[in-house]
Amino acid sequence: MVPRIVESLKSMHFETLAVAGSAPRATDAERPAHYTAGDDAKAKEIVAGIVADLGFAPVDTGPPHSGGILQQPDGPLFNHPFTEAQALAWISH
């Protein structure tokens, strides 16, 4: 069996991660984005559910190599407080 690996929950400083998902907001559109990257659609779906349960908007950044690089420390998405719409707009630019 080939392992299913998804990169997630690494693009936000741990102190922000602890509180950002539960911060009060007016609408779901204001949820902070949190990212997933992987090659297995089912595995990414499972991790996206966990991310959503934590109060974040799951945003798929693609396969592990290119999508994972976006999430690395000093990467363009690391520790930036984007909403889901802002993150999707940035990824699609």
Protein Blocks (a to p, Z undefined) as FASTA:
>chain_A
ZZddddehklbcfklmmmmmmpccfbfklpccdddddfbfklmmmmmmmmmmnopacdde
bjfklmmmmmpghiakgopacdfklmmmmmmZZ
